């Protein structure tokens, strides 16, 4: 099979908790080759590009949060409008990614995108499967992050599909 590339971003909480080596080792143990890597302090303008979201994606984030937070969502966000919740979550993500340096990596293997997502685990570390990065090293939950009015600190960003991976690799590495 041809090699595929994906972007993995080690977020500020991975950096602050000194988990970078463990996370990189996990990917390498699973057969990923690191093709490119760089550390960066992200500014707001760049973060807005990284977290560029369509209306559909913003709506999806809001709906996912409503599914997770349930009746508590209206109390947390002051609304039950999934679009407004999604917009708030996007802003929290921009604030978080600009709070500390991050490491961007291009990883390569036969099924890089799907397998990186499998190794990374479900977005919410509290609900991720054992053996995934987010479950093994994470300490956060979507509900707790929402209560504290901040982005979920889930250690890694993983490209969701081939189109997103190509866009993100170009954004981060030119």
VEXDREN-2710 file (C-alpha; in Angstrom, 1 decimal):
% VEXDREN-2710
k/r/px/py/pz
1/UNK/0.0/0.0/0.0
2/UNK/1.2/3.6/-0.7
3/UNK/2.3/5.6/2.3
4/UNK/-0.1/8.2/3.6
5/UNK/0.7/11.3/5.6
6/UNK/-1.1/13.0/8.5
7/UNK/-0.6/15.9/10.8
8/UNK/-0.4/15.4/14.6
9/UNK/-0.3/18.4/16.8
10/UNK/1.0/18.0/20.4
11/UNK/-1.0/20.7/22.2
12/UNK/0.0/22.9/25.1
13/UNK/-1.1/20.4/27.8
14/UNK/1.1/17.7/26.3
15/UNK/4.0/20.2/26.4
16/UNK/3.3/21.5/29.9
17/UNK/2.8/18.0/31.3
18/UNK/6.1/16.8/29.7
19/UNK/4.4/14.0/27.8
20/UNK/6.0/14.8/24.4
21/UNK/8.5/11.9/24.5
22/UNK/5.9/9.4/25.6
23/UNK/3.5/10.4/22.9
24/UNK/6.1/10.4/20.1
25/UNK/7.3/7.0/21.3
26/UNK/3.7/5.7/21.1
27/UNK/3.4/6.7/17.5
28/UNK/6.9/5.3/16.6
29/UNK/6.1/2.0/18.4
30/UNK/3.0/1.8/16.2
31/UNK/5.1/2.0/13.0
32/UNK/4.8/5.7/12.2
33/UNK/7.7/7.5/10.6
34/UNK/8.2/11.1/11.6
35/UNK/8.7/13.0/8.3
36/UNK/8.8/16.5/9.7
37/UNK/8.6/18.1/13.1
38/UNK/8.7/21.6/14.5
39/UNK/7.9/23.5/17.7
40/UNK/6.0/26.7/17.4
41/UNK/4.4/29.4/19.5
42/UNK/1.1/29.9/17.7
43/UNK/-0.2/33.4/17.3
44/UNK/-4.0/34.2/17.0
45/UNK/-3.9/34.8/13.2
46/UNK/-2.3/31.4/12.6
47/UNK/-4.6/29.7/15.1
48/UNK/-7.6/31.2/13.3
49/UNK/-6.3/29.4/10.1
50/UNK/-5.7/26.1/12.0
51/UNK/-9.1/26.2/13.5
52/UNK/-10.9/27.5/10.4
53/UNK/-14.3/25.9/10.6
54/UNK/-17.2/25.8/8.3
55/UNK/-20.7/26.5/9.6
56/UNK/-21.4/22.8/9.5
57/UNK/-18.3/22.0/11.6
58/UNK/-19.2/24.7/14.1
59/UNK/-22.7/23.3/14.3
60/UNK/-21.3/19.8/14.7
61/UNK/-19.1/20.9/17.6
62/UNK/-22.1/22.5/19.3
63/UNK/-24.3/19.4/18.8
64/UNK/-21.5/17.1/20.1
65/UNK/-21.2/19.2/23.2
66/UNK/-25.0/19.2/23.7
67/UNK/-24.9/15.4/23.5
68/UNK/-22.1/15.3/26.1
69/UNK/-23.2/18.0/28.5
70/UNK/-26.9/17.4/28.1
71/UNK/-29.1/19.7/30.2
72/UNK/-26.1/21.3/31.8
73/UNK/-25.1/22.8/28.4
74/UNK/-27.6/25.7/28.7
75/UNK/-26.3/26.6/32.1
76/UNK/-22.7/26.4/31.0
77/UNK/-23.1/28.3/27.7
78/UNK/-26.1/30.4/28.4
79/UNK/-27.9/29.0/25.4
80/UNK/-28.9/25.7/23.8
81/UNK/-28.2/26.9/20.3
82/UNK/-25.6/24.5/18.9
83/UNK/-24.2/27.1/16.5
84/UNK/-23.5/29.6/19.4
85/UNK/-22.0/26.8/21.5
86/UNK/-19.8/25.7/18.6
87/UNK/-18.6/29.3/18.0
88/UNK/-17.7/29.5/21.7
89/UNK/-15.8/26.2/21.6
90/UNK/-13.9/27.3/18.6
91/UNK/-12.8/30.5/20.4
92/UNK/-11.8/28.5/23.5
93/UNK/-9.7/26.3/21.1
94/UNK/-7.9/29.3/19.6
95/UNK/-7.2/30.7/23.1
96/UNK/-5.8/27.3/24.2
97/UNK/-3.6/26.7/21.2
98/UNK/-2.0/30.1/21.6
99/UNK/-1.4/29.7/25.3
100/UNK/1.9/27.8/25.1
101/UNK/4.2/26.3/22.4
102/UNK/3.1/23.2/20.5
103/UNK/4.8/20.6/18.3
104/UNK/3.5/19.9/14.9
105/UNK/4.5/16.5/13.3
106/UNK/3.9/15.0/9.9
107/UNK/3.6/11.2/10.4
108/UNK/3.7/8.6/7.6
109/UNK/2.6/5.0/7.3
110/UNK/0.2/3.0/5.1
111/UNK/-3.0/4.1/6.8
112/UNK/-1.7/7.1/8.7
113/UNK/-4.9/9.1/9.1
114/UNK/-7.2/6.4/10.4
115/UNK/-4.5/4.7/12.5
116/UNK/-3.3/7.9/14.1
117/UNK/-6.9/8.7/15.1
118/UNK/-7.2/5.2/16.5
119/UNK/-4.0/5.5/18.6
120/UNK/-5.0/9.0/19.7
121/UNK/-8.4/7.9/20.9
122/UNK/-11.8/9.6/21.3
123/UNK/-11.8/13.4/21.7
124/UNK/-12.9/13.2/25.3
125/UNK/-10.1/11.5/27.4
126/UNK/-12.7/10.4/29.9
127/UNK/-14.5/8.3/27.2
128/UNK/-11.5/7.2/25.2
129/UNK/-10.6/3.5/25.0
130/UNK/-7.8/2.1/27.2
131/UNK/-4.6/1.9/25.3
132/UNK/-5.1/5.2/23.5
133/UNK/-3.0/8.3/24.1
134/UNK/-5.9/10.4/25.3
135/UNK/-7.0/7.7/27.8
136/UNK/-3.6/6.7/29.0
137/UNK/-2.1/10.2/29.5
138/UNK/-5.2/12.5/29.5
139/UNK/-6.8/13.8/32.6
140/UNK/-9.6/16.0/31.3
141/UNK/-13.1/15.6/30.1
142/UNK/-15.3/17.6/27.8
143/UNK/-17.8/18.2/30.5
144/UNK/-15.2/19.5/33.0
145/UNK/-13.6/21.7/30.4
146/UNK/-17.1/23.1/29.5
147/UNK/-17.8/23.8/33.2
148/UNK/-14.5/25.6/33.5
149/UNK/-15.2/27.5/30.2
150/UNK/-12.2/26.4/28.3
151/UNK/-11.1/24.0/25.6
152/UNK/-10.7/20.3/26.4
153/UNK/-7.1/19.6/27.2
154/UNK/-6.8/16.3/25.3
155/UNK/-3.1/16.3/24.4
156/UNK/-3.2/15.9/20.6
157/UNK/-4.9/17.2/17.5
158/UNK/-5.3/14.6/14.8
159/UNK/-6.2/15.2/11.1
160/UNK/-9.7/13.9/10.5
161/UNK/-9.4/12.9/6.8
162/UNK/-7.2/13.1/3.8
163/UNK/-8.4/16.6/2.7
164/UNK/-7.9/17.9/6.2
165/UNK/-4.4/16.3/6.6
166/UNK/-3.2/17.8/3.3
167/UNK/-4.5/21.2/4.2
168/UNK/-3.0/21.1/7.7
169/UNK/0.4/19.8/6.5
170/UNK/0.5/22.7/4.0
171/UNK/-0.5/25.2/6.7
172/UNK/2.1/24.0/9.2
173/UNK/5.0/23.1/6.8
174/UNK/4.4/25.1/3.6
END
